[in-house]
């Protein structure tokens, strides 16, 4: 698909049709779809295109995204257990499959032993990157390992490894941060239907990088999710930082970041080549941007390092600003910024214990009986959620609950 888009872009940029197939193939391979047009796209034209694409969304656009989400079917059909492994302590690992949108999707589930006939909270663990996932992504020590049913979705076209020699590939073309969410919600439905230990009203989500965006959007779209932890995730694809990456793609090359190639080919270059209208391109970015739907989020904990070179800290600050703007306060929202911290969670010192305590809190009986009801979903107008990313404006005060330090 990317080669076809690159070939199309090269031809539109004036590559001679008399070139041999081999020479044209090498040209595309060496230059890529972005640089093939670099010299042909005047700066004024590129700037005008980016102004249209990255303009702040209006209320009607946000409502259109919500309406589209409401029409999607995330039911789990044809669910079945593909594989099961039992450890000595009774812990079980399952591979579940189901169909969603006509495609078969695979995910893994870890059910800790030692809890006969007891309902356990459920944690969706959404992985980062774009090279598939493995059962090694499960938490294997601590409270999350011993007291939670863990659910690990794979993403479309990627492989799920449960052993070095056993893997399953989910169907359908990739759709980072969009259909990823449909598949993860359908897998959650399959787990709640198939795993007796899974508690249907004590559900949370945690994700890193790409997976953090997936976890946030799951929580936006499904009120069963009582809390979400965001590790270094993208929250607003209309940020100036994203625009700079788009400008770089138009004039030099696509950043080597998960999902960047997909968005460049299916949104940026498609808009440039007039294969899609600007309205559709903007919708593609907006429905991947949880910051504009902050009022639909349950209690949310955000972790981001100031030295993150893959997902800029502006994303964490942006979501924090959105939550603060609509009146959220601890313990329903906390933001942790780590000076010098990078993209990997291990560089964010103390984040694991904070996340563990937060997750225990959001599914606790005290939280469920506290009278704090999750608000009805409503849109957050873009003009009510400032783009400001100054740290002083968004750091949360200390929480009396003790899990913010």
Secondary structure by P-SEA (a helix, b strand, c coil): caaaaaaaaaaaacccccccaaaaaaaaaaccccccccccccaaaaaaaaaaacccccaaaaaaaaaaaaacccccccccccccccccccbbbbbbbbbcccbbbbbbbbbbcccccbbbbbbbbbbcccccccccccccccccccccbbbbbbcccbbbbcccccccccccccccccaaaaaaaaaaaaaaaccccccccbbbbbbcaaaaaaaaaaaaccccccbbbbcccccccccaaaaaaaaaaaccccccccaaaaaaaacaaaaaaccccaaaaaaaaaaaccccccccccbbbbbbbcccccccaaaaaaaaaaaaaaccccccbbbbbbcccccccccccaaaaaaaaaaaaaacccccccccccccccccccccccccccccccccccccccccc
